[in-house]
Amino acid sequence: MVEFKEPILVWGAGAIGGAMGASWIRSGHDVVFVDVAADHVGAINNTGLKIEGSVFNDVVRARACVPTALEGKFDIVVLAVKAQHTAQAIRSIEPHLSKSGVVISCQNGMNELEIAKVIGAERTIGAFLNFTADWIGPGHINYAGRGSVVIGEIDGSSTPRIEHLHRLFREFDEDAILTANIFGYLWSKLAYGAVLSAAAVTNETTADFLASPEMRPLITVLSREVLNTALAEGAEPQPFQGFDPAPFIKNDPTEIEACISNILSRRKGTAKPRSGFWRDLAVRKRPTEVPQHLGPVCEAAHRHGLSIETVAHLIAQVRRIETGQAVNDISLAREMLATAIASIAKSSIHPPDSGLTAFV
């Protein structure tokens, strides 16, 4: 039987880490938060962590500190920082990880690989998360809706410890899945994340962007470029919350339309009309995770000799906004659309409703 000692260390008390840690505190677990934002840490210590939204509303009492003030070693570390902060965070975590301890990557992107390089694959656990939450301000998280929660050993093995951690994750979301294919989920989220990132460079809502016939070739090509890279890397992309990679891999326009309709139906009434990528660009005016998410995809595609021009253009558009060279506008998406259509022409892959004959 696996014995993990508490407290659980949640490194990064933002939208993901805050919501998960607060839920575990409500279930009776001992949780310690670490965050680089001193005002956020101070608010948690002084008045508690406020969670509001459709899932639950509560103020949980918790302990929090900045990284330099952390003491002790921990068996379970939940890493929930932005992808660009992973390298620094895991180096800071390593001295506080017990000999048999594990780090669970509760992040966006494929950060498990970077974590494993520092602490070893045997101490790295993969996770896929897609729920609706936002950091509102110091000590304040909006947890607006449940989504998909998946956990698994990065080598796909079945172990007593992953079964224990799955039970812990089910205390956060009772529908949490234990998988032997965590990277299949992560690759699919990278594909869908590319589409959300494209929507984020505009001021359109995610639903309006997805519903736009004009943007269908862009949505299709971005998804296909990521998913084709996943296949070349030996991954088996998995469906989640309406996003099904199969229609994009097959390049079936009818099934792609059905997939997008399914996503849109699930988004009806959502309390978060735009993505966190858009919020970083348009509201918080800070760098996004997009280059860290999609840069490695471009590198992998190049290794396999695959076309990745549209994803590369997306990264460039995001960086233009991040550096003040552009502002969020539909024109940026239309520039990427031109790249996608050019890519289609070169590969003889025809988008739906384009006036061309058919997909091949």
Secondary structure, DSSP 8 states (H G I E B T S, - for coil): -----S-EEEE--SHHHHHHHHHHHHTT--EEEE-S-HHHHHHHHHH-EEEESSS--EEE--EEE-GGG--S-EEEEEE-S-GGGHHHHHHHHGGGEEEEEEEEE-SSSSTHHHHHHHH-GGGEEEEEEEEEEEEEETTEEEEEEEEEEEEEETT----HHHHHHHHHHHHH-TT-EE-S-HHHHHHHHHHHHHHHHHHHTSSS-HHHHHH-GGGHHHHHHHHHHHHHHHHHTT-----BTTB-HHHHHHT-HHHHHHHHHHHHHHHTT-S--S-HHHIIIIIS----SHHHHHHHHHHHHHHTT---HHHHHHHHHHHHHHTTS--S-HHHHHHHHHHHHHHHHHHT---TTSSSS---
